[in-house]
Amino acid sequence: MSTGLEDEQSQQLLSLINGLEELIAVTDQDGAEEVLDELYVLLTKIYDRFPELDTDEA
């Protein structure tokens, strides 16, 4: 995966992604919308902490 993460961090990320994929596989549209809402909040937190990552030139 990314070289910016330590091995343990990479494993944590993979575990979370696998869990999300399993959740998405068994959810309905309302559940998927809730997952998207939470992912949006998470992405917002990441960009708030590291604003230099936001390279979108809208």
N, CA and C atoms as an extended XYZ file, in Angstrom:
174
Properties=species:S:1:pos:R:3:atomname:S:1:resname:S:1:resid:I:1 pbc="F F F"
N         0.844       -1.183        0.000 N   MET     1
C         0.000        0.000        0.000 CA  MET     1
C         0.886        1.242        0.000 C   MET     1
N         0.524        2.238        0.721 N   SER     2
C         1.244        3.504        0.739 CA  SER     2
C         2.532        3.386        1.531 C   SER     2
N         3.577        4.033        1.049 N   THR     3
C         4.845        4.015        1.761 CA  THR     3
C         4.849        5.011        2.915 C   THR     3
N         3.817        5.838        3.043 N   GLY     4
C         3.720        6.810        4.119 CA  GLY     4
C         3.218        6.204        5.418 C   GLY     4
N         2.767        4.979        5.387 N   LEU     5
C         2.251        4.331        6.582 CA  LEU     5
C         3.220        3.259        7.062 C   LEU     5
N         3.301        3.112        8.380 N   GLU     6
C         4.069        2.007        8.942 CA  GLU     6
C         3.285        0.723        8.710 C   GLU     6
N         3.943       -0.415        8.860 N   ASP     7
C         3.298       -1.704        8.606 CA  ASP     7
C         2.018       -1.879        9.418 C   ASP     7
N         2.067       -1.560       10.704 N   GLU     8
C         0.889       -1.714       11.557 CA  GLU     8
C        -0.245       -0.788       11.093 C   GLU     8
N         0.098        0.419       10.684 N   GLN     9
C        -0.907        1.361       10.193 CA  GLN     9
C        -1.520        0.855        8.890 C   GLN     9
N        -0.700        0.301        8.026 N   SER    10
C        -1.211       -0.257        6.767 CA  SER    10
C        -2.173       -1.401        7.035 C   SER    10
N        -1.855       -2.238        8.008 N   GLN    11
C        -2.729       -3.353        8.353 CA  GLN    11
C        -4.046       -2.852        8.939 C   GLN    11
N        -3.977       -1.804        9.755 N   GLN    12
C        -5.201       -1.200       10.301 CA  GLN    12
C        -6.087       -0.681        9.185 C   GLN    12
N        -5.477        0.022        8.233 N   LEU    13
C        -6.224        0.580        7.113 CA  LEU    13
C        -6.861       -0.528        6.285 C   LEU    13
N        -6.110       -1.574        5.986 N   LEU    14
C        -6.651       -2.696        5.214 CA  LEU    14
C        -7.808       -3.353        5.940 C   LEU    14
N        -7.689       -3.489        7.249 N   SER    15
C        -8.758       -4.083        8.039 CA  SER    15
C       -10.016       -3.227        7.980 C   SER    15
N        -9.863       -1.923        8.102 N   LEU    16
C       -11.006       -1.018        8.017 CA  LEU    16
C       -11.661       -1.065        6.638 C   LEU    16
N       -10.849       -1.077        5.599 N   ILE    17
C       -11.378       -1.128        4.235 CA  ILE    17
C       -12.122       -2.437        4.007 C   ILE    17
N       -11.549       -3.541        4.476 N   ASN    18
C       -12.221       -4.841        4.337 CA  ASN    18
C       -13.554       -4.829        5.062 C   ASN    18
N       -13.588       -4.240        6.257 N   GLY    19
C       -14.833       -4.136        7.004 CA  GLY    19
C       -15.869       -3.302        6.273 C   GLY    19
N       -15.438       -2.201        5.677 N   LEU    20
C       -16.363       -1.363        4.904 CA  LEU    20
C       -16.887       -2.108        3.683 C   LEU    20
N       -16.010       -2.843        3.005 N   GLU    21
C       -16.440       -3.601        1.836 CA  GLU    21
C       -17.470       -4.657        2.216 C   GLU    21
N       -17.262       -5.303        3.356 N   GLU    22
C       -18.229       -6.298        3.829 CA  GLU    22
C       -19.565       -5.622        4.162 C   GLU    22
N       -19.501       -4.473        4.810 N   LEU    23
C       -20.710       -3.727        5.150 CA  LEU    23
C       -21.468       -3.310        3.898 C   LEU    23
N       -20.757       -2.809        2.917 N   ILE    24
C       -21.387       -2.359        1.665 CA  ILE    24
C       -22.057       -3.531        0.951 C   ILE    24
N       -21.440       -4.704        1.035 N   ALA    25
C       -21.983       -5.879        0.351 CA  ALA    25
C       -23.326       -6.316        0.929 C   ALA    25
N       -23.584       -5.993        2.190 N   VAL    26
C       -24.806       -6.479        2.823 CA  VAL    26
C       -25.815       -5.374        3.151 C   VAL    26
N       -25.537       -4.155        2.740 N   THR    27
C       -26.429       -3.055        3.088 CA  THR    27
C       -27.364       -2.707        1.937 C   THR    27
N       -28.385       -1.946        2.276 N   ASP    28
C       -29.288       -1.453        1.243 CA  ASP    28
C       -28.901       -0.017        0.896 C   ASP    28
N       -29.706        0.630        0.074 N   GLN    29
C       -29.375        1.977       -0.394 CA  GLN    29
C       -29.297        2.970        0.764 C   GLN    29
N       -30.207        2.870        1.731 N   ASP    30
C       -30.165        3.774        2.877 CA  ASP    30
C       -28.883        3.574        3.685 C   ASP    30
N       -28.506        2.321        3.854 N   GLY    31
C       -27.261        2.034        4.563 CA  GLY    31
C       -26.056        2.547        3.801 C   GLY    31
N       -26.082        2.390        2.489 N   ALA    32
C       -24.980        2.878        1.661 CA  ALA    32
C       -24.877        4.397        1.758 C   ALA    32
N       -26.010        5.063        1.821 N   GLU    33
C       -25.997        6.523        1.953 CA  GLU    33
C       -25.383        6.933        3.296 C   GLU    33
N       -25.700        6.193        4.339 N   GLU    34
C       -25.120        6.483        5.652 CA  GLU    34
C       -23.605        6.262        5.647 C   GLU    34
N       -23.161        5.202        4.975 N   VAL    35
C       -21.726        4.952        4.853 CA  VAL    35
C       -21.069        6.117        4.123 C   VAL    35
N       -21.677        6.559        3.024 N   LEU    36
C       -21.119        7.699        2.281 CA  LEU    36
C       -21.053        8.956        3.135 C   LEU    36
N       -22.091        9.201        3.924 N   ASP    37
C       -22.093       10.367        4.810 CA  ASP    37
C       -20.919       10.312        5.791 C   ASP    37
N       -20.700        9.150        6.372 N   GLU    38
C       -19.613        9.004        7.336 CA  GLU    38
C       -18.246        9.105        6.666 C   GLU    38
N       -18.128        8.573        5.459 N   LEU    39
C       -16.869        8.704        4.718 CA  LEU    39
C       -16.585       10.156        4.381 C   LEU    39
N       -17.631       10.905        4.041 N   TYR    40
C       -17.464       12.324        3.755 CA  TYR    40
C       -16.941       13.056        4.988 C   TYR    40
N       -17.508       12.747        6.161 N   VAL    41
C       -17.051       13.367        7.404 CA  VAL    41
C       -15.580       13.017        7.645 C   VAL    41
N       -15.219       11.762        7.415 N   LEU    42
C       -13.831       11.339        7.601 CA  LEU    42
C       -12.895       12.083        6.648 C   LEU    42
N       -13.274       12.179        5.379 N   LEU    43
C       -12.446       12.900        4.412 CA  LEU    43
C       -12.303       14.364        4.790 C   LEU    43
N       -13.378       14.962        5.270 N   THR    44
C       -13.328       16.352        5.697 CA  THR    44
C       -12.333       16.521        6.841 C   THR    44
N       -12.343       15.593        7.783 N   LYS    45
C       -11.399       15.650        8.906 CA  LYS    45
C        -9.953       15.542        8.421 C   LYS    45
N        -9.722       14.672        7.445 N   ILE    46
C        -8.365       14.516        6.903 CA  ILE    46
C        -7.922       15.804        6.228 C   ILE    46
N        -8.778       16.394        5.403 N   TYR    47
C        -8.424       17.639        4.720 CA  TYR    47
C        -8.272       18.794        5.696 C   TYR    47
N        -9.041       18.801        6.787 N   ASP    48
C        -8.882       19.837        7.805 CA  ASP    48
C        -7.518       19.720        8.482 C   ASP    48
N        -7.097       18.488        8.714 N   ARG    49
C        -5.798       18.281        9.370 CA  ARG    49
C        -4.629       18.507        8.425 C   ARG    49
N        -4.815       18.146        7.157 N   PHE    50
C        -3.745       18.265        6.165 CA  PHE    50
C        -4.274       19.018        4.929 C   PHE    50
N        -4.491       20.324        5.043 N   PRO    51
C        -5.094       21.083        3.944 CA  PRO    51
C        -4.265       21.065        2.654 C   PRO    51
N        -2.965       20.810        2.773 N   GLU    52
C        -2.108       20.759        1.581 CA  GLU    52
C        -2.452       19.580        0.669 C   GLU    52
N        -3.204       18.611        1.191 N   LEU    53
C        -3.624       17.479        0.364 CA  LEU    53
C        -4.739       17.842       -0.607 C   LEU    53
N        -5.438       18.925       -0.318 N   ASP    54
C        -6.557       19.349       -1.161 CA  ASP    54
C        -6.008       20.097       -2.365 C   ASP    54
N        -5.793       19.349       -3.447 N   THR    55
C        -5.210       19.933       -4.649 CA  THR    55
C        -6.263       20.240       -5.699 C   THR    55
N        -7.538       20.080       -5.346 N   ASP    56
C        -8.625       20.375       -6.266 CA  ASP    56
C        -8.676       21.882       -6.512 C   ASP    56
N        -8.532       22.269       -7.756 N   GLU    57
C        -8.516       23.689       -8.082 CA  GLU    57
C        -9.848       24.081       -8.684 C   GLU    57
N       -10.873       24.051       -7.842 N   ALA    58
C       -12.234       24.365       -8.293 CA  ALA    58
C       -12.415       25.849       -8.491 C   ALA    58
